[in-house]
Amino acid sequence: MEGLYNKVLSNSGQKTLITLMALKTLSIIELICVHLQLKENGQKSLKQNKINKRFVYLISPNKIKDREFYIDLEQVLKSKKVSFFQLRLKNETSRNKIFIGKKIKKICKKHRVKFLVNDEPYLAKKLNADGCHIGQKDMSILEVKEILKNKIIGITCHNSINLVKQAIKNQPNYIALGAFYYSKTKKVKFKANIQILKKTKNITKIPIVTIGGIKSNNYKKLLLNKANFLAISGYVWNNKKLKPIEAINKLK
């Protein structure tokens, strides 16, 4: 570079040299600015990804009585932490399930959340839901596939690696494991632990949904052990200390 400067001096004089050095300085400053801008954009991108991480599989309360639920649901889905919403109404008429399901599906679609129905593939078909969740005592995965074709199908495998292996053969879209913690929403018959989660992750790439008593003081352990989604209900809908939007916002 020194040789180039000497050549410029001899041919064009001191003025040209000063201009060249000024251009070089400006280029260096520009490179530094670009680097800092890329770094800033990268940090923003990481932050945005964290905000938009949708790891919650939200299950409805056992009863949906009034308009307040739909207002709360709208706020919760705005948090952008929910990937799936499951309609689970055990003690409700088919007519009311359809009425309620249509309203919830509309809200889910608005916020790009997949709307699933628990146990009832024919109801899922009637509602044109995104899929259906089944238990071990419901229809088989293959039967549900015949009804819903290419819709999402998930199955509960409790705490059994044998049930997991059976499910894998029929390729559900996700496998649910649990209960991992005590739950007031549903009576706990099968207690799962981190080992069953790890074993399942080792034998399949099918997404895993963990269920049972998940809340703000225990959810991180499941995510750290590579659970794909966390099924949550009572912590959001029946929380005596927090409103639904406050509860979901504690899951960061």
Backbone as CSV, one residue per row, in Angstrom:
resi,resn,N_x,N_y,N_z,CA_x,CA_y,CA_z,C_x,C_y,C_z
1,MET,0.837,-1.201,0.000,0.000,0.000,0.000,0.873,1.254,0.000
2,GLU,2.051,1.201,0.695,2.965,2.354,0.735,3.482,2.671,-0.656
3,GLY,3.768,1.585,-1.445,4.229,1.798,-2.812,3.182,2.502,-3.645
4,LEU,1.927,2.145,-3.437,0.844,2.789,-4.170,0.753,4.259,-3.821
5,TYR,0.905,4.565,-2.504,0.875,5.974,-2.099,2.006,6.772,-2.747
6,ASN,3.222,6.224,-2.800,4.373,6.910,-3.411,4.133,7.172,-4.882
7,LYS,3.512,6.167,-5.549,3.230,6.322,-6.977,2.235,7.448,-7.195
8,VAL,1.201,7.496,-6.313,0.207,8.559,-6.426,0.859,9.925,-6.208
9,LEU,1.802,9.996,-5.219,2.501,11.247,-4.936,3.278,11.730,-6.148
10,SER,3.929,10.825,-6.789,4.769,11.205,-7.917,3.935,11.607,-9.115
11,ASN,2.778,11.020,-9.289,1.968,11.282,-10.478,0.970,12.405,-10.286
12,SER,0.397,12.469,-9.101,-0.722,13.406,-8.949,-0.539,14.394,-7.811
13,GLY,0.488,14.166,-6.990,0.768,15.137,-5.954,0.043,14.877,-4.647
14,GLN,0.348,15.759,-3.716,-0.149,15.607,-2.349,-1.665,15.632,-2.269
15,LYS,-2.345,16.362,-3.088,-3.799,16.494,-3.028,-4.493,15.164,-3.294
16,THR,-3.967,14.433,-4.277,-4.568,13.133,-4.617,-4.389,12.146,-3.466
17,LEU,-3.193,12.187,-2.824,-2.916,11.297,-1.707,-3.897,11.541,-0.568
18,ILE,-4.138,12.795,-0.249,-5.075,13.135,0.831,-6.474,12.614,0.512
19,THR,-6.888,12.745,-0.748,-8.212,12.262,-1.167,-8.322,10.754,-1.014
20,LEU,-7.246,10.046,-1.426,-7.233,8.580,-1.345,-7.306,8.116,0.106
21,MET,-6.528,8.761,0.980,-6.533,8.386,2.393,-7.893,8.668,3.029
22,ALA,-8.530,9.734,2.605,-9.855,10.066,3.129,-10.871,9.003,2.726
23,LEU,-10.773,8.551,1.469,-11.683,7.501,0.984,-11.470,6.206,1.744
24,LYS,-10.184,5.894,2.021,-9.861,4.681,2.772,-10.471,4.748,4.174
25,THR,-10.341,5.915,4.804,-10.889,6.094,6.153,-12.406,5.927,6.160
26,LEU,-13.074,6.505,5.146,-14.522,6.393,5.041,-14.958,4.940,4.848
27,SER,-14.175,4.184,4.074,-14.494,2.774,3.848,-14.423,1.968,5.135
28,ILE,-13.380,2.259,5.930,-13.225,1.563,7.213,-14.397,1.874,8.135
29,ILE,-14.769,3.146,8.183,-15.896,3.558,9.022,-17.182,2.870,8.556
30,GLU,-17.351,2.771,7.226,-18.552,2.134,6.676,-18.620,0.655,7.061
31,LEU,-17.467,-0.030,6.986,-17.424,-1.446,7.357,-17.787,-1.651,8.823
32,ILE,-17.265,-0.755,9.690,-17.578,-0.840,11.116,-19.076,-0.649,11.346
33,CYS,-19.670,0.311,10.657,-21.107,0.575,10.796,-21.943,-0.619,10.349
34,VAL,-21.537,-1.218,9.215,-22.246,-2.394,8.701,-22.172,-3.535,9.704
35,HIS,-20.985,-3.753,10.275,-20.806,-4.828,11.262,-21.709,-4.611,12.480
36,LEU,-21.723,-3.352,12.965,-22.555,-3.053,14.128,-24.030,-3.223,13.814
37,GLN,-24.448,-2.850,12.602,-25.841,-2.986,12.194,-26.247,-4.449,12.111
38,LEU,-25.351,-5.281,11.525,-25.630,-6.723,11.445,-25.760,-7.335,12.830
39,LYS,-24.877,-6.909,13.736,-24.912,-7.420,15.105,-26.220,-7.042,15.779
40,GLU,-26.632,-5.783,15.589,-27.876,-5.316,16.195,-29.066,-6.073,15.630
41,ASN,-29.093,-6.275,14.303,-30.179,-7.001,13.669,-30.236,-8.438,14.158
42,GLY,-29.068,-9.038,14.349,-29.012,-10.407,14.842,-29.595,-10.523,16.231
43,GLN,-29.284,-9.556,17.095,-29.820,-9.560,18.448,-31.330,-9.384,18.428
44,LYS,-31.816,-8.515,17.542,-33.254,-8.316,17.413,-33.929,-9.592,16.934
45,SER,-33.274,-10.288,15.991,-33.831,-11.524,15.446,-33.943,-12.590,16.517
46,LEU,-32.895,-12.721,17.338,-32.919,-13.702,18.415,-34.029,-13.371,19.406
47,LYS,-34.152,-12.104,19.722,-35.181,-11.679,20.660,-36.568,-11.956,20.099
48,GLN,-36.738,-11.678,18.802,-38.030,-11.896,18.160,-38.384,-13.373,18.134
49,ASN,-37.380,-14.232,17.850,-37.615,-15.673,17.841,-38.066,-16.160,19.214
50,LYS,-37.458,-15.610,20.250,-37.822,-16.006,21.606,-39.259,-15.608,21.911
51,ILE,-39.647,-14.405,21.493,-41.000,-13.924,21.737,-42.026,-14.790,21.006
52,ASN,-41.698,-15.224,19.797,-42.656,-15.930,18.962,-42.633,-17.444,19.136
53,LYS,-41.864,-17.947,20.071,-41.787,-19.395,20.251,-43.112,-19.927,20.793
54,ARG,-43.770,-20.759,20.005,-45.108,-21.253,20.347,-45.014,-22.668,20.894
55,PHE,-44.776,-22.818,22.175,-44.602,-24.152,22.752,-45.809,-24.626,23.552
56,VAL,-46.852,-23.815,23.646,-48.018,-24.170,24.451,-49.072,-24.889,23.616
57,TYR,-49.536,-26.012,24.137,-50.659,-26.757,23.582,-51.804,-26.522,24.575
58,LEU,-52.676,-25.594,24.267,-53.685,-25.139,25.214,-54.956,-25.992,25.122
59,ILE,-55.402,-26.490,26.262,-56.622,-27.293,26.330,-57.723,-26.484,26.995
60,SER,-58.924,-26.610,26.489,-60.044,-25.826,27.018,-60.375,-26.214,28.449
61,PRO,-61.051,-25.339,29.179,-61.566,-25.743,30.497,-62.663,-26.793,30.303
62,ASN,-63.033,-27.475,31.372,-64.057,-28.522,31.268,-65.432,-27.966,30.910
63,LYS,-65.670,-26.710,31.293,-66.949,-26.062,30.971,-66.690,-24.661,30.431
64,ILE,-67.440,-24.304,29.406,-67.362,-22.957,28.834,-68.757,-22.359,28.928
65,LYS,-68.917,-21.391,29.838,-70.266,-20.910,30.157,-70.604,-19.540,29.573
66,ASP,-69.640,-18.631,29.562,-70.007,-17.255,29.233,-69.042,-16.607,28.245
67,ARG,-69.362,-15.382,27.883,-68.589,-14.630,26.891,-67.181,-14.310,27.367
68,GLU,-66.999,-14.252,28.673,-65.694,-13.893,29.212,-64.601,-14.855,28.738
69,PHE,-64.966,-16.135,28.567,-63.985,-17.118,28.095,-63.426,-16.722,26.734
70,TYR,-64.275,-16.305,25.821,-63.827,-15.972,24.467,-62.950,-14.723,24.465
71,ILE,-63.252,-13.787,25.354,-62.415,-12.588,25.492,-61.039,-12.985,26.018
72,ASP,-61.026,-13.849,27.028,-59.757,-14.330,27.583,-58.969,-15.118,26.550
73,LEU,-59.660,-15.969,25.787,-58.989,-16.776,24.759,-58.315,-15.879,23.726
74,GLU,-59.017,-14.852,23.323,-58.456,-13.907,22.349,-57.157,-13.298,22.879
75,GLN,-57.154,-12.878,24.123,-55.961,-12.282,24.726,-54.825,-13.294,24.844
76,VAL,-55.148,-14.503,25.260,-54.128,-15.538,25.428,-53.472,-15.887,24.094
77,LEU,-54.257,-16.019,23.047,-53.699,-16.370,21.736,-52.874,-15.226,21.145
78,LYS,-53.178,-14.007,21.545,-52.388,-12.852,21.101,-50.962,-12.907,21.639
79,SER,-50.741,-13.682,22.686,-49.399,-13.797,23.267,-48.419,-14.493,22.329
80,LYS,-48.949,-15.184,21.321,-48.132,-15.905,20.332,-47.280,-17.006,20.964
81,LYS,-47.805,-17.597,22.017,-47.106,-18.714,22.660,-47.835,-20.035,22.447
82,VAL,-48.986,-19.972,21.786,-49.835,-21.152,21.621,-49.786,-21.655,20.180
83,SER,-49.497,-22.955,20.024,-49.513,-23.578,18.697,-50.816,-24.319,18.433
84,PHE,-51.347,-24.971,19.485,-52.553,-25.777,19.343,-53.567,-25.405,20.420
85,PHE,-54.839,-25.492,20.041,-55.910,-25.390,21.026,-56.787,-26.617,20.885
86,GLN,-57.007,-27.314,22.004,-57.841,-28.525,21.980,-59.167,-28.267,22.688
87,LEU,-60.260,-28.553,21.988,-61.591,-28.462,22.578,-61.879,-29.767,23.308
88,ARG,-61.983,-29.692,24.630,-62.210,-30.878,25.447,-63.380,-30.612,26.386
89,LEU,-64.573,-31.026,25.961,-65.791,-30.834,26.745,-66.457,-32.192,26.931
90,LYS,-66.223,-32.799,28.070,-66.703,-34.165,28.309,-68.209,-34.218,28.579
91,ASN,-68.727,-33.237,29.298,-70.127,-33.283,29.721,-70.940,-32.176,29.054
92,GLU,-70.986,-32.222,27.738,-71.686,-31.201,26.971,-72.433,-31.865,25.825
93,THR,-73.536,-31.292,25.421,-74.311,-31.859,24.311,-73.575,-31.644,22.995
94,SER,-73.855,-32.488,22.026,-73.229,-32.355,20.706,-73.561,-31.015,20.076
95,ARG,-74.790,-30.566,20.266,-75.226,-29.281,19.709,-74.391,-28.139,20.273
96,ASN,-74.185,-28.147,21.582,-73.399,-27.082,22.212,-71.924,-27.170,21.829
97,LYS,-71.425,-28.391,21.664,-70.036,-28.558,21.230,-69.813,-27.931,19.861
98,ILE,-70.783,-28.111,18.986,-70.674,-27.527,17.640,-70.733,-26.004,17.715
99,PHE,-71.666,-25.494,18.518,-71.812,-24.041,18.672,-70.538,-23.419,19.243
100,ILE,-70.036,-24.013,20.321,-68.821,-23.510,20.979,-67.606,-23.685,20.067
101,GLY,-67.533,-24.860,19.427,-66.399,-25.162,18.551,-66.250,-24.183,17.407
102,LYS,-67.357,-23.787,16.818,-67.317,-22.835,15.694,-66.763,-21.485,16.132
103,LYS,-67.159,-21.046,17.317,-66.680,-19.761,17.819,-65.181,-19.811,18.124
104,ILE,-64.752,-20.924,18.745,-63.335,-21.056,19.089,-62.489,-21.198,17.833
105,LYS,-62.966,-21.971,16.882,-62.220,-22.182,15.638,-61.957,-20.840,14.934
106,LYS,-62.926,-19.978,14.941,-62.787,-18.661,14.305,-61.678,-17.849,14.964
107,ILE,-61.634,-17.888,16.297,-60.595,-17.159,17.034,-59.226,-17.780,16.772
108,CYS,-59.167,-19.101,16.764,-57.896,-19.804,16.509,-57.355,-19.463,15.116
109,LYS,-58.238,-19.482,14.139,-57.815,-19.182,12.760,-57.251,-17.770,12.655
110,LYS,-57.868,-16.845,13.343,-57.416,-15.444,13.346,-55.992,-15.327,13.851
111,HIS,-55.629,-16.164,14.834,-54.305,-16.079,15.459,-53.370,-17.209,15.010
112,ARG,-53.751,-17.899,13.946,-52.915,-18.956,13.350,-52.578,-20.062,14.347
113,VAL,-53.570,-20.444,15.099,-53.442,-21.539,16.064,-54.252,-22.728,15.543
114,LYS,-53.667,-23.923,15.571,-54.352,-25.117,15.094,-55.448,-25.516,16.083
115,PHE,-56.628,-25.773,15.549,-57.791,-26.104,16.371,-58.057,-27.605,16.302
116,LEU,-57.962,-28.281,17.473,-58.162,-29.729,17.545,-59.352,-30.064,18.441
117,VAL,-59.903,-31.251,18.220,-61.020,-31.735,19.027,-60.574,-32.984,19.775
118,ASN,-60.961,-33.097,21.031,-60.601,-34.254,21.845,-61.571,-35.411,21.626
119,ASP,-61.039,-36.592,21.388,-61.787,-37.860,21.396,-62.760,-38.105,20.233
120,GLU,-63.264,-37.074,19.601,-64.379,-37.236,18.659,-64.006,-36.858,17.222
121,PRO,-63.511,-37.807,16.434,-63.125,-37.499,15.051,-64.285,-37.049,14.173
122,TYR,-65.486,-37.568,14.431,-66.629,-37.142,13.616,-67.019,-35.701,13.912
123,LEU,-66.891,-35.300,15.169,-67.122,-33.900,15.520,-66.044,-33.027,14.893
124,ALA,-64.806,-33.499,14.914,-63.700,-32.761,14.285,-63.967,-32.563,12.798
125,LYS,-64.501,-33.599,12.169,-64.812,-33.506,10.732,-65.947,-32.519,10.490
126,LYS,-66.970,-32.571,11.328,-68.124,-31.684,11.178,-67.715,-30.214,11.350
127,LEU,-66.787,-29.981,12.267,-66.303,-28.618,12.511,-65.205,-28.205,11.532
128,ASN,-64.767,-29.149,10.704,-63.609,-28.928,9.821,-62.415,-28.436,10.637
129,ALA,-62.213,-29.119,11.775,-61.086,-28.789,12.648,-59.773,-29.190,11.983
130,ASP,-58.681,-28.705,12.546,-57.363,-29.043,12.007,-56.933,-30.455,12.390
131,GLY,-57.638,-31.049,13.365,-57.262,-32.403,13.751,-58.000,-32.891,14.972
132,CYS,-57.547,-34.027,15.483,-58.216,-34.671,16.604,-57.195,-35.357,17.502
133,HIS,-57.455,-35.295,18.805,-56.623,-36.012,19.770,-57.390,-37.219,20.279
134,ILE,-56.733,-38.385,20.341,-57.400,-39.599,20.807,-56.640,-40.225,21.973
135,GLY,-57.385,-40.964,22.791,-56.796,-41.702,23.892,-56.684,-43.169,23.531
136,GLN,-56.191,-43.958,24.459,-55.998,-45.384,24.219,-57.323,-46.147,24.101
137,LYS,-58.395,-45.611,24.659,-59.685,-46.289,24.608,-60.578,-45.780,23.483
138,ASP,-60.071,-44.870,22.688,-60.837,-44.337,21.562,-60.550,-45.153,20.309
139,MET,-60.949,-44.620,19.169,-60.645,-45.272,17.887,-59.146,-45.402,17.695
140,SER,-58.746,-46.323,16.834,-57.326,-46.457,16.509,-56.897,-45.305,15.611
141,ILE,-55.601,-45.095,15.538,-55.058,-44.041,14.669,-55.480,-44.278,13.228
142,LEU,-55.430,-45.512,12.772,-55.778,-45.830,11.386,-57.247,-45.524,11.096
143,GLU,-58.122,-45.802,12.058,-59.546,-45.504,11.877,-59.777,-43.999,11.786
144,VAL,-59.084,-43.270,12.642,-59.233,-41.810,12.632,-58.690,-41.232,11.331
145,LYS,-57.610,-41.804,10.825,-57.058,-41.345,9.548,-58.058,-41.538,8.410
146,GLU,-58.837,-42.606,8.469,-59.856,-42.851,7.447,-60.918,-41.755,7.466
147,ILE,-61.221,-41.254,8.640,-62.256,-40.223,8.788,-61.725,-38.841,8.443
148,LEU,-60.528,-38.525,8.955,-60.001,-37.163,8.847,-58.942,-36.982,7.760
149,LYS,-58.570,-38.087,7.114,-57.591,-38.032,6.015,-56.264,-37.431,6.490
150,ASN,-55.907,-36.270,5.968,-54.581,-35.699,6.253,-54.568,-34.691,7.398
151,LYS,-55.581,-34.738,8.244,-55.619,-33.821,9.382,-54.621,-34.264,10.464
152,ILE,-54.407,-33.405,11.453,-53.497,-33.705,12.562,-54.138,-34.740,13.492
153,ILE,-53.368,-35.767,13.824,-53.848,-36.781,14.760,-52.795,-36.999,15.843
154,GLY,-53.217,-36.825,17.094,-52.323,-37.061,18.220,-52.891,-38.131,19.123
155,ILE,-52.028,-38.849,19.823,-52.481,-39.933,20.691,-51.755,-39.913,22.029
156,THR,-52.504,-40.200,23.085,-51.927,-40.291,24.418,-51.288,-41.655,24.625
157,CYS,-50.057,-41.661,25.110,-49.352,-42.922,25.407,-48.982,-43.024,26.885
158,HIS,-49.558,-42.152,27.694,-49.387,-42.182,29.157,-47.908,-42.176,29.556
159,ASN,-47.477,-43.259,30.215,-46.078,-43.379,30.658,-45.463,-44.686,30.170
160,SER,-45.963,-45.160,29.013,-45.571,-46.484,28.528,-44.761,-46.417,27.237
161,ILE,-43.535,-46.916,27.283,-42.716,-46.955,26.076,-43.279,-47.963,25.084
162,ASN,-43.985,-48.988,25.563,-44.614,-49.965,24.666,-45.748,-49.325,23.862
163,LEU,-46.539,-48.473,24.532,-47.595,-47.746,23.816,-46.991,-46.772,22.812
164,VAL,-45.884,-46.173,23.181,-45.181,-45.274,22.257,-44.757,-46.031,21.007
165,LYS,-44.169,-47.195,21.182,-43.698,-47.995,20.041,-44.852,-48.435,19.151
166,GLN,-45.986,-48.783,19.764,-47.159,-49.162,18.981,-47.665,-47.974,18.168
167,ALA,-47.694,-46.797,18.806,-48.169,-45.594,18.130,-47.276,-45.224,16.950
168,ILE,-45.966,-45.341,17.141,-45.005,-44.979,16.102,-45.279,-45.732,14.804
169,LYS,-45.691,-46.993,14.917,-45.964,-47.814,13.732,-47.052,-47.208,12.844
170,ASN,-47.989,-46.491,13.474,-49.108,-45.903,12.722,-48.931,-44.418,12.436
171,GLN,-47.758,-43.895,12.795,-47.350,-42.531,12.441,-48.372,-41.434,12.783
172,PRO,-48.631,-41.208,14.073,-49.438,-40.040,14.447,-48.622,-38.772,14.205
173,ASN,-49.280,-37.637,14.278,-48.567,-36.366,14.099,-47.874,-35.913,15.383
174,TYR,-48.359,-36.399,16.519,-47.657,-36.163,17.779,-48.052,-37.250,18.774
175,ILE,-47.213,-37.416,19.791,-47.456,-38.364,20.878,-47.506,-37.583,22.181
176,ALA,-48.545,-37.837,22.984,-48.675,-37.165,24.276,-48.248,-38.098,25.406
177,LEU,-47.448,-37.575,26.315,-46.970,-38.333,27.476,-47.367,-37.622,28.763
178,GLY,-47.692,-38.403,29.794,-48.011,-37.805,31.081,-48.972,-38.681,31.871
179,ALA,-49.301,-38.260,33.087,-49.112,-36.916,33.618,-47.755,-36.779,34.319
180,PHE,-47.106,-35.643,34.075,-45.804,-35.386,34.678,-45.925,-34.810,36.086
181,TYR,-47.024,-34.094,36.328,-47.237,-33.509,37.653,-48.699,-33.692,38.060
182,TYR,-48.977,-33.449,39.319,-50.345,-33.559,39.820,-51.236,-32.540,39.114
183,SER,-52.439,-32.983,38.737,-53.357,-32.114,38.006,-54.745,-32.138,38.630
184,LYS,-55.364,-30.973,38.725,-56.745,-30.875,39.192,-57.731,-30.983,38.035
185,THR,-57.234,-30.800,36.809,-58.099,-30.839,35.635,-58.594,-32.247,35.346
186,LYS,-57.713,-33.210,35.529,-58.033,-34.594,35.200,-57.371,-35.508,36.217
187,LYS,-58.094,-36.534,36.659,-57.545,-37.466,37.629,-56.311,-38.166,37.072
188,VAL,-55.228,-38.156,37.858,-53.963,-38.737,37.398,-53.958,-40.242,37.651
189,LYS,-53.971,-41.011,36.565,-53.898,-42.471,36.662,-52.510,-42.984,36.301
190,PHE,-51.815,-42.209,35.450,-50.501,-42.639,34.966,-49.491,-41.532,35.237
191,LYS,-48.507,-41.823,36.050,-47.480,-40.838,36.415,-46.255,-41.036,35.537
192,ALA,-45.901,-40.002,34.796,-44.742,-40.057,33.899,-43.564,-39.318,34.521
193,ASN,-42.372,-39.600,34.017,-41.168,-38.906,34.481,-40.285,-38.535,33.300
194,ILE,-39.214,-37.848,33.591,-38.319,-37.370,32.532,-37.708,-38.528,31.745
195,GLN,-37.529,-39.669,32.367,-36.917,-40.814,31.681,-37.750,-41.286,30.504
196,ILE,-39.079,-41.331,30.665,-39.934,-41.759,29.555,-39.869,-40.744,28.410
197,LEU,-39.728,-39.461,28.760,-39.572,-38.427,27.737,-38.270,-38.626,26.970
198,LYS,-37.182,-38.867,27.693,-35.880,-39.074,27.055,-35.879,-40.324,26.179
199,LYS,-36.460,-41.403,26.674,-36.508,-42.654,25.900,-37.298,-42.472,24.609
200,THR,-38.405,-41.742,24.709,-39.232,-41.504,23.522,-38.494,-40.653,22.502
201,LYS,-37.803,-39.631,22.978,-37.034,-38.771,22.071,-35.921,-39.552,21.374
202,ASN,-35.411,-40.593,22.042,-34.324,-41.388,21.470,-34.784,-42.330,20.363
203,ILE,-36.069,-42.672,20.332,-36.528,-43.661,19.345,-37.409,-43.083,18.239
204,THR,-37.782,-41.811,18.350,-38.624,-41.237,17.307,-38.414,-39.732,17.179
205,LYS,-38.689,-39.228,15.988,-38.644,-37.787,15.745,-40.047,-37.187,15.754
206,ILE,-41.048,-38.028,16.014,-42.413,-37.521,16.119,-42.486,-36.549,17.300
207,PRO,-43.087,-35.375,17.123,-43.164,-34.392,18.214,-43.834,-34.955,19.465
208,ILE,-43.344,-34.521,20.630,-43.855,-34.984,21.909,-44.571,-33.839,22.632
209,VAL,-45.799,-34.125,23.066,-46.562,-33.194,23.898,-46.580,-33.753,25.317
210,THR,-46.125,-32.979,26.283,-46.158,-33.421,27.677,-47.408,-32.853,28.350
211,ILE,-48.018,-33.662,29.222,-49.276,-33.253,29.842,-49.227,-33.460,31.356
212,GLY,-50.146,-32.774,32.059,-50.349,-33.023,33.472,-49.747,-32.019,34.423
213,GLY,-50.560,-31.092,34.925,-50.148,-30.190,35.995,-49.021,-29.233,35.652
214,ILE,-48.879,-28.893,34.399,-47.764,-28.018,33.978,-48.111,-26.561,34.252
215,LYS,-47.170,-25.850,34.884,-47.370,-24.439,35.208,-46.025,-23.715,35.235
216,SER,-46.049,-22.454,35.689,-44.867,-21.596,35.554,-43.663,-22.065,36.363
217,ASN,-43.875,-22.825,37.432,-42.739,-23.237,38.269,-42.180,-24.617,37.917
218,ASN,-42.714,-25.250,36.866,-42.179,-26.570,36.500,-42.035,-26.807,35.000
219,TYR,-42.459,-25.862,34.173,-42.486,-26.095,32.727,-41.103,-26.138,32.082
220,LYS,-40.140,-25.394,32.642,-38.827,-25.275,31.998,-38.079,-26.610,31.944
221,LYS,-38.258,-27.427,32.967,-37.581,-28.729,33.004,-37.990,-29.592,31.811
222,LEU,-39.261,-29.518,31.429,-39.761,-30.294,30.294,-39.194,-29.772,28.975
223,LEU,-39.118,-28.467,28.830,-38.542,-27.890,27.613,-37.054,-28.199,27.512
224,LEU,-36.357,-28.141,28.633,-34.927,-28.433,28.641,-34.644,-29.886,28.265
225,ASN,-35.617,-30.757,28.522,-35.476,-32.163,28.148,-36.157,-32.468,26.808
226,LYS,-36.335,-31.409,26.018,-36.719,-31.497,24.608,-38.161,-31.900,24.337
227,ALA,-39.056,-31.616,25.281,-40.476,-31.727,24.965,-40.788,-30.680,23.907
228,ASN,-41.558,-31.053,22.887,-41.853,-30.109,21.806,-42.961,-29.131,22.183
229,PHE,-43.971,-29.648,22.889,-45.091,-28.810,23.297,-45.531,-29.191,24.709
230,LEU,-46.095,-28.215,25.419,-46.577,-28.433,26.776,-48.090,-28.247,26.804
231,ALA,-48.811,-29.321,27.143,-50.264,-29.227,27.236,-50.637,-28.581,28.566
232,ILE,-51.387,-27.500,28.489,-51.723,-26.715,29.679,-53.205,-26.377,29.668
233,SER,-53.841,-26.505,30.822,-55.256,-26.161,30.925,-55.540,-25.417,32.229
234,GLY,-55.538,-26.150,33.356,-55.914,-25.576,34.637,-55.101,-24.362,35.044
235,TYR,-53.800,-24.371,34.731,-52.942,-23.250,35.099,-53.427,-21.955,34.462
236,VAL,-53.988,-22.041,33.266,-54.491,-20.849,32.575,-55.934,-20.533,32.959
237,TRP,-56.800,-21.556,32.921,-58.235,-21.293,33.060,-58.751,-21.321,34.496
238,ASN,-58.087,-22.032,35.381,-58.584,-22.159,36.754,-57.580,-21.650,37.786
239,ASN,-56.810,-20.688,37.389,-55.794,-20.123,38.268,-56.445,-19.107,39.221
240,LYS,-56.346,-19.363,40.519,-56.990,-18.503,41.507,-56.241,-17.194,41.744
241,LYS,-54.974,-17.151,41.343,-54.163,-15.960,41.588,-53.972,-15.090,40.345
242,LEU,-54.019,-15.727,39.176,-53.700,-15.000,37.945,-54.825,-15.092,36.921
243,LYS,-55.022,-14.017,36.181,-55.935,-14.054,35.049,-55.270,-14.850,33.925
244,PRO,-56.041,-15.377,32.972,-55.449,-16.188,31.894,-54.276,-15.523,31.181
245,ILE,-54.403,-14.243,30.853,-53.325,-13.568,30.134,-52.100,-13.400,31.019
246,GLU,-52.306,-13.192,32.312,-51.187,-13.081,33.241,-50.481,-14.412,33.398
247,ALA,-51.252,-15.488,33.437,-50.677,-16.826,33.576,-49.827,-17.188,32.361
248,ILE,-50.346,-16.960,31.169,-49.607,-17.334,29.953,-48.346,-16.496,29.806
249,ASN,-48.388,-15.254,30.262,-47.228,-14.382,30.141,-46.083,-14.762,31.062
250,LYS,-46.364,-15.596,32.052,-45.297,-16.079,32.943,-44.510,-17.234,32.321
251,LEU,-45.003,-17.752,31.217,-44.298,-18.814,30.498,-43.435,-18.166,29.434
252,LYS,-42.169,-17.921,29.752,-41.298,-17.130,28.878,-40.264,-18.006,28.182
